[in-house]
């Protein structure tokens, strides 16, 4: 075990941490004093973020990780255990999506979405949970989506995968609580990220905004702050819940006057 692993510095692992919501979560945890592990397949953005945070005397380390690959996950956590001996927080943020009409949805992409969005968090949380169990303490936060609660056109795989994340969160909360581990989730509404900018047409944006009482998309930083709260001692008795951070989208019915 390296010298750094013997320290009291808390370790936070964030998948898909190179950009979008994941980037904001990495920055929030780094500013809160965590050793942040940027776990992502996106090397260029992740390395740039690592350099930016280290340049500000914040602790960040990039490690290439493919959450769709069980071997990649095992190797990643072997590195975390060797170098730090602990994992205090895991944020399962990595996810992919594609909008295709249901009758035309390709099976290969269905399989890939399930692999990344569901099996990835399942395996990541097993590995992180074993490290947390040794310390009888830990926080796991799964990034779900309002699409796990309400169906939207073209999101057969994405919406179904995020509904599965709701169920996985509850299952983990039940089984890991005895080890001092809480598991919760966040269900973002539409958030301005590179992914939504790619997927959402102007018509989609207009429809979303018309259905959100606050009348706008969220920001990655608004999701990150809730994530930081769920990892804190202030949330020590919250377990098994998925918190919508959606400007009122799920609560709304008719929004017009």
HUSULZI-V181028 format. One record per residue. N is the residue number from 1. RES is the residue in one letter. PSI is psi in whole degrees, -180 to 180 (999 if undefined). D_FIRST is the distance of its C-alpha to the first C-alpha in Angstrom with 2 decimals. Layout:
N:RES:PSI:D_FIRST
N:RES:PSI:D_FIRST
This chain:
1:X:135:0.00
2:X:168:3.79
3:X:-38:6.70
4:X:-29:8.18
5:X:-20:6.20
6:X:-4:7.51
7:X:175:10.83
8:X:13:13.70
9:X:126:14.27
10:X:146:15.46
11:X:127:14.74
12:X:127:17.92
13:X:126:18.42
14:X:115:21.97
15:X:151:23.56
16:X:35:26.48
17:X:2:25.27
18:X:-28:27.00
19:X:178:30.45
20:X:-140:32.89
21:X:-40:31.79
22:X:-41:28.14
23:X:-44:28.22
24:X:-36:29.77
25:X:-43:27.15
26:X:-48:24.31
27:X:-40:26.26
28:X:-45:26.97
29:X:-36:23.39
30:X:-44:22.35
31:X:-24:25.29
32:X:3:24.30
33:X:6:21.05
34:X:152:18.61
35:X:109:15.90
36:X:133:18.04
37:X:113:17.21
38:X:104:20.49
39:X:109:20.75
40:X:156:24.06
41:X:-15:26.11
42:X:94:27.96
43:X:-45:26.28
44:X:-53:28.85
45:X:-38:29.02
46:X:-42:25.29
47:X:-37:24.53
48:X:-40:27.41
49:X:-43:26.11
50:X:-48:22.62
51:X:-40:24.45
52:X:-45:26.84
53:X:-44:24.35
54:X:-33:22.21
55:X:-19:25.59
56:X:18:26.31
57:X:31:23.15
58:X:154:21.76
59:X:115:18.29
60:X:143:18.68
61:X:129:17.05
62:X:138:19.05
63:X:123:18.04
64:X:128:21.03
65:X:131:21.55
66:X:107:24.72
67:X:-9:25.09
68:X:-1:27.93
69:X:112:25.73
70:X:-37:23.83
71:X:-39:21.79
72:X:-40:20.84
73:X:-45:19.69
74:X:-42:17.60
75:X:-38:15.92
76:X:-49:15.37
77:X:-25:13.65
78:X:-39:11.42
79:X:-45:10.29
80:X:-45:10.18
81:X:-41:8.13
82:X:-44:5.46
83:X:-26:5.86
84:X:-25:7.12
85:X:13:7.07
86:X:157:10.77
87:X:112:14.04
88:X:-35:16.85
89:X:135:19.59
90:X:127:20.71
91:X:111:23.93
92:X:91:25.66
93:X:-26:27.91
94:X:136:28.35
95:X:156:31.88
96:X:161:34.84
97:X:157:38.58
98:X:135:41.89
99:X:116:45.39
100:X:142:47.85
101:X:143:50.87
102:X:-48:50.19
103:X:-18:52.65
104:X:3:51.20
105:X:124:47.48
106:X:135:45.81
107:X:-36:43.86
108:X:-36:41.21
109:X:-36:40.32
110:X:-49:40.52
111:X:-41:37.94
112:X:-42:35.64
113:X:-44:35.94
114:X:-38:35.12
115:X:-47:32.11
116:X:-47:30.64
117:X:-21:31.96
118:X:-57:31.64
119:X:-36:29.57
120:X:-55:26.82
121:X:-36:26.37
122:X:-49:26.73
123:X:-41:23.84
124:X:-43:21.60
125:X:-30:22.29
126:X:-50:21.61
127:X:-47:18.05
128:X:-40:17.47
129:X:-35:19.40
130:X:-38:17.22
131:X:-41:14.18
132:X:-37:16.73
133:X:-36:18.25
134:X:-30:15.33
135:X:-3:15.98
136:X:42:19.69
137:X:142:19.99
138:X:161:20.27
139:X:129:22.82
140:X:131:23.99
141:X:120:26.79
142:X:128:28.81
143:X:108:31.11
144:X:-135:34.37
145:X:154:37.78
146:X:-20:41.32
147:X:-15:42.10
148:X:-12:40.62
149:X:-38:43.47
150:X:134:46.32
151:X:146:47.28
152:X:150:47.93
153:X:138:49.75
154:X:2:47.85
155:X:42:44.59
156:X:-48:44.94
157:X:-47:41.40
158:X:-51:39.72
159:X:-42:41.52
160:X:-40:40.98
161:X:-39:37.25
162:X:-30:36.94
163:X:-37:39.05
164:X:-33:36.58
165:X:-36:33.77
166:X:-49:35.87
167:X:-41:36.00
168:X:-39:32.34
169:X:-45:31.50
170:X:-43:33.78
171:X:-45:32.46
172:X:-39:28.82
173:X:-41:29.99
174:X:-47:31.74
175:X:-22:29.11
176:X:-10:25.95
177:X:-35:27.59
178:X:-16:27.07
179:X:13:23.30
180:X:20:23.89
181:X:129:23.66
182:X:147:26.58
183:X:122:27.69
184:X:175:30.33
185:X:167:31.79
186:X:134:33.75
187:X:92:36.87
188:X:145:37.71
189:X:-159:41.28
190:X:128:42.15
191:X:140:39.84
192:X:102:40.41
193:X:168:37.71
194:X:-34:37.97
195:X:-47:38.16
196:X:-32:41.07
197:X:-29:42.78
198:X:-40:42.77
199:X:-33:43.84
200:X:117:46.24
201:X:169:49.71
202:X:-36:51.80
203:X:-39:53.68
204:X:-45:50.48
205:X:-45:49.43
206:X:-41:52.88
207:X:-43:52.88
208:X:-51:49.49
209:X:-36:50.50
210:X:-17:53.77
211:X:-1:51.95
212:X:117:49.56
213:X:-34:51.19
214:X:-8:49.22
215:X:26:50.61
216:X:166:47.58
217:X:156:44.31
218:X:174:41.13
219:X:154:38.51
220:X:-35:34.81
221:X:-32:34.10
222:X:-33:36.09
223:X:-42:33.88
224:X:-38:30.67
225:X:-35:31.89
226:X:-38:32.54
227:X:-45:29.09
228:X:-39:27.63
229:X:-46:29.99
230:X:-24:28.98
231:X:-5:25.32
232:X:169:26.47
233:X:-24:27.40
234:X:-21:30.99
235:X:23:30.75
236:X:-22:29.21
237:X:14:32.29
238:X:123:32.80
239:X:129:31.79
240:X:17:33.20
241:X:149:35.20
242:X:117:35.62
243:X:119:36.96
244:X:133:39.41
245:X:85:39.08
246:X:13:42.23
247:X:13:44.87
248:X:8:46.85
249:X:-48:47.17
250:X:-25:46.67
251:X:-19:48.89
252:X:148:51.77
253:X:-114:55.01
254:X:125:57.86
255:X:-12:56.67
256:X:158:60.02
257:X:999:62.55
